[in-house]
Amino acid sequence: MTDAPELLPLEIEVGRVLAVVAHPDDLEYGAAAAVAAWTDDGHDVAYLLVTRGEAGIDGMSPEQAGPLRAAEEVASAAVVGVHTVEFLDHADGMVEHGLPLRRDVAAAIRRHRPDTLLLFNHRETWGPGSLNSPDHRNTGAAALDAVGDAGNRWIFPELVAQGLQPHGVKHAIVSGSPQSTYALDVSATVDRAVASLAEHRAYLDGLGDHPMGDPEFLRMFLEMAGQRFRGSGAAVPFELFSF
């Protein structure tokens, strides 16, 4: 058992979901289990990747890694029922929280018109003493800012000229956050989540003997979260924002 606070049930109606993350594999370290549950229930889910993860494999050049990792993400998404995967092609490792990224995400929100954004940890750390990466922090913060941008026709008015009318998002839920207070039971989709992570073969191989290089690491993580959520078999923790 864990001494961490008990997680509360995530009881929002997610509706249409747009996931916005920095890298291929960000969603697969937990959130994909929830995605599988949502697509099983008939929800439309699309993925938006800010980069192609081209700087993520030490032993492979970005020119090789980018296309390979993008293909792995498309295959990984399909395992959990997602067939729309888009890439913004910002530079991996150098993602900046600024107007260009806010505009790109706001345009995607207006294009996909989601009820819920699914994001990855934008906090400074993963927990005490464990720093988060700039790409994760900047992507998540920019996506949260883009919620307001997407709903205001006078911010990035060129988007209206392109036929992208304002759209209001109802919720943003953040996986991997050290400030998570809610959770979704994913006991029925753990196997598919592990299989989804396993599609990132080149990335996992590049991790070598690191514990996160074994897809079964995910099963352990989800089961540990389940202990904090009514003792369920497995759960995905979330930080929740409502607008």
MIKE-437713 format. One record per residue (C-alpha): residue number from 1; x, y, z. Coordinates in steps of 0.001 Angstrom, whole numbers, plus 500000, padded with zeros to 6 digits. Example, Ala and Ser with C-alpha at 12.3 -4.5 7.8 and 13.67 -1.06 7.14 Angstrom:
residues 2
 resi      x      y      z
    1 512300 495500 507800
    2 513670 498940 507140
//
This chain:
residues 243
 resi      x      y      z
    1 500000 500000 500000
    2 500985 503660 499632
    3 500800 506595 501998
    4 499733 508950 499165
    5 496208 510445 499460
    6 493288 508466 498127
    7 492233 509451 494610
    8 488683 510578 493839
    9 486652 509214 490911
   10 486878 511207 487688
   11 483178 511730 487022
   12 483230 514203 484132
   13 481651 513398 480775
   14 484730 513453 478544
   15 482849 513606 475227
   16 485227 514232 472320
   17 488877 514129 473416
   18 491968 515770 471945
   19 495257 514635 473464
   20 498081 517192 473218
   21 501558 516043 474257
   22 505178 516756 473401
   23 506543 513365 472322
   24 505675 509930 471002
   25 505403 507687 474110
   26 504134 510454 476463
   27 500582 509137 476263
   28 501651 505517 476464
   29 503128 505829 479956
   30 499689 505705 481570
   31 497059 507752 479766
   32 496584 505280 476905
   33 494833 502937 479325
   34 492166 505605 479816
   35 492048 506273 476085
   36 491291 502601 475453
   37 488420 502762 477953
   38 487008 505860 476247
   39 487217 504505 472709
   40 485616 501267 473913
   41 482716 503425 475128
   42 482402 505117 471741
   43 484218 508386 472435
   44 486145 510027 469610
   45 489814 510558 470547
   46 492521 512252 468444
   47 496226 512698 469200
   48 498261 515867 468580
   49 502036 515484 468989
   50 504064 518693 469237
   51 507286 516936 468078
   52 508216 513672 466425
   53 510575 512757 469270
   54 513533 512934 466920
   55 516039 513777 469683
   56 514895 510967 471957
   57 517190 508079 471019
   58 520847 508620 471850
   59 522180 506045 469392
   60 520078 507197 466427
   61 520261 510429 464438
   62 517227 512743 464460
   63 516805 512152 460718
   64 516361 508434 461399
   65 514540 508663 464712
   66 511852 511194 463764
   67 510084 509162 461064
   68 510520 505926 463005
   69 509110 507309 466235
   70 506188 508933 464407
   71 505343 505581 462808
   72 505567 503866 466201
   73 503147 506435 467641
   74 500608 505820 464877
   75 500814 502060 465505
   76 500621 502582 469256
   77 497537 504789 468968
   78 495749 502210 466836
   79 496103 499608 469611
   80 493862 501744 471850
   81 491394 502720 469123
   82 492833 506061 467980
   83 493202 506562 464234
   84 493829 510319 464003
   85 497413 511230 464900
   86 498828 514619 463906
   87 502297 516156 464338
   88 503099 519860 464660
   89 506826 519362 463948
   90 508230 521666 466623
   91 511831 520773 467443
   92 512214 517957 469960
   93 514043 519114 473078
   94 513543 522787 472187
   95 509777 523267 472554
   96 509027 526838 473587
   97 505946 528097 475398
   98 505139 531045 473182
   99 502681 532395 470649
  100 503573 529991 467808
  101 502796 526929 469920
  102 499681 528507 471433
  103 498445 529328 467930
  104 499109 525808 466658
  105 497270 524191 469563
  106 494400 526688 469417
  107 494003 525901 465720
  108 493882 522180 466499
  109 491273 522738 469207
  110 489115 524709 466787
  111 489600 522066 464115
  112 488833 519018 466289
  113 486352 520789 468617
  114 486939 518564 471666
  115 485028 518651 474931
  116 488117 517510 476841
  117 491852 517998 476432
  118 494108 515174 477590
  119 497529 516534 478559
  120 500775 515345 480131
  121 502465 516646 483268
  122 503294 520355 482920
  123 504469 520788 486498
  124 508110 521539 487341
  125 508680 518080 488819
  126 507308 514543 488809
  127 507524 514667 492576
  128 510081 515788 495157
  129 513570 515894 493681
  130 512613 514681 490170
  131 512660 517454 487552
  132 510317 517403 484578
  133 511597 518220 481079
  134 511159 521663 479436
  135 509251 520082 476535
  136 506641 518599 478869
  137 506310 521775 480918
  138 506065 524084 477926
  139 503690 521897 475935
  140 501257 521446 478801
  141 501290 525098 479834
  142 500828 526276 476256
  143 497936 523851 475746
  144 496178 525160 478850
  145 496659 528725 477599
  146 495380 527692 474173
  147 492022 526764 475696
  148 491320 530472 476188
  149 492840 531323 472815
  150 490611 528795 471041
  151 487481 530296 472563
  152 488232 533940 471782
  153 487777 535078 468180
  154 489947 538146 468764
  155 493011 536092 469713
  156 494700 534781 466560
  157 491964 536299 464338
  158 493698 534786 461320
  159 492287 531434 462424
  160 488753 532709 461847
  161 489840 533877 458404
  162 490972 530290 457789
  163 487493 529022 458683
  164 488383 527924 462230
  165 485620 529311 464401
  166 486060 529708 468187
  167 485428 526662 470313
  168 485105 526223 474070
  169 486719 523275 475862
  170 484956 522038 479001
  171 487779 520201 480789
  172 491502 519497 480672
  173 492799 516400 482413
  174 496516 515925 483015
  175 498177 512541 483365
  176 501473 512101 485172
  177 500925 515161 487358
  178 502237 515148 490931
  179 499096 517146 491769
  180 496667 514458 490592
  181 493591 514128 492788
  182 491276 512110 490514
  183 491497 508743 488802
  184 489790 506484 486290
  185 489590 502721 486784
  186 491354 501037 483857
  187 491423 497440 485097
  188 489818 496268 481851
  189 492312 497971 479539
  190 495704 497403 481182
  191 496756 494723 478700
  192 496008 496968 475725
  193 497862 499856 477359
  194 500937 497669 477825
  195 500647 496522 474201
  196 500360 500138 473095
  197 503580 501051 474903
  198 505298 498001 473428
  199 504794 499456 469928
  200 507546 501986 470752
  201 510173 499337 470068
  202 513025 501586 468952
  203 512526 503985 471845
  204 512301 501224 474445
  205 515369 499517 473016
  206 517199 502825 473282
  207 516464 502958 477011
  208 518527 499814 477510
  209 518204 498307 480982
  210 516308 501299 482403
  211 513167 500048 484215
  212 510945 502155 481945
  213 512312 500236 478959
  214 510145 497242 479907
  215 506474 497747 478935
  216 505467 495771 482035
  217 506660 498788 484044
  218 503368 500371 483009
  219 501322 497563 484526
  220 503070 498070 487872
  221 502482 501846 487710
  222 498767 501463 486969
  223 498309 498853 489693
  224 500065 501097 492236
  225 497699 503913 491296
  226 494812 501501 491715
  227 495777 501043 495361
  228 495067 504758 495846
  229 491725 504495 494067
  230 489347 502381 496103
  231 491734 499457 495842
  232 490844 498969 492171
  233 492940 496659 490037
  234 494469 499541 488077
  235 493888 503258 487622
  236 495171 506322 485799
  237 495568 509401 488050
  238 494652 512836 486703
  239 494852 516503 487602
  240 491595 518177 486537
  241 490870 521672 485191
  242 487349 522801 484310
  243 486514 525884 482270
//
